[in-house]
Amino acid sequence: MLKCAPGSTVREVVLNRKQIYEIMSGEGTLDYELYLNTKALLSCQSRYEELCNPDELQFQLVHQIEELWMKLIAYTLLDIDEYLQQENTNRVITLFRRVHLAQRLMNEQLALLETMSPKEYQEIRKRLGNGSGQESPGFRVLLKMYQPIWNSFKTNYLDKHGLTIDKIYDTEYSHGDAYVVAEALAEFDELFQKFRHEHMQLIHRTIGFAAKSLKGRPVEILEEGMRHKFFPELWEISRGDDGQVGDGVRREERSAGRARLRKVVSFESSVLS
């Protein structure tokens, strides 16, 4: 909307909220809009006049985007599993890089929710009813996928070649295919546990340690369950007092983040129990 300031001949632009809302929704008729189905995509959030406060749009978007990233991760893990069975290591590593990048984006975007005040979140929380993150379809499907992925790795990269985790990291260490795939699995595990940890920290910041989840479970109880790792075999590799694994392959040479994770327990989901 164009408007002239009193006593001025200069035209200044004044934003019209309703008009901008209409532009943001798009017409849904252009090729780009049709291909991406933007009309439906941009209608997945509550209407602006229905938001309980200005932060609710952000809350919905962050969680919807998390679901989309987890959909991509699950879709990619299916391909990874097939390539593991074929021992196509190049494909496995390339696709795991995609998964790891998506996981990092999931972790980073949680910081957006820290810009909400606890009071504003409480208003949004009331609208969730009894809903919780444990009902997330993406989260639930990922919890069902890690064991089959591990089985494919163990069968085709370890058992088939007479290898063990100890051998590929220690006694027969050669930085071979089994080793690099194991590292990709460990990074997937680490980043998933970091996501859980970051989510728990966000809960502490917004509703407090003594509060109850929307399922009626005290947050403290949820935190007590933070002990589950996808691939415990990769975290239980023995090392000596000098921090070395057997012939001198240092665990410290693995990512600094993974070293920190050993000090941070990751909460065990009750979804599959």
JORABEL-V916049 format. One line per field, one symbol per residue. ss: DSSP state (@ for helix, = for strand, . for the rest). psi: psi as a letter, one per 40 degrees, with the letter a starting at -180 (. if undefined). burial: + if it has 16 or more other C-alpha atoms within 10 Angstrom, else -. A space follows every 50 residues. Layout:
ss=???
psi=???
burial=???
This chain:
ss=.===......===...@@@@@@@@@.....@@@@@@.@@@@......@@@ .....@@@@@@@@@@@@@@@@@@@@@@@@@@@@@@@..@@@@@@@@@@@@ @@@@@@@@@@@@@@@..@@@@@@@@@@.....@@@.@@@@@@@@@@@@@@ @@@@@@@@@@@...@@@@@@@.....@@@@@@@@@@@@@@@@@@@@@@@@ @@@@@@@....=.....=@@@@@@.=.....@@@@........==...== @@@..@@@@@@.....=......
psi=hhhhiheiehhihhhhdddddddddideeidddddefddddeeeiiidee hdideddddddddddddddddddddddddddddddefgdddddddddddd ddddddddedddeeeiidddddddddeebeiideehddddddeedddddd dddddddcddefiiddddecdfhefadddddddddddddddddddddddd ddddddeideiiieeehiddddddegehidgddeeehiiadeeihbeehh ddeiiddddddeehihihiede.
burial=---------------------------+---------+------+----- ----+++-+--++--++-+++-++-++--++-+++-+-+-+++-++--++ +++--++--+--+--+----+--++----------+-+++-+---+--++ -+++-+++----++++++++--+---+++-++++++++++++++++++++ -++--++-+---++----+--++--+--+++--++--------+++---+ +------+--+---+++++----
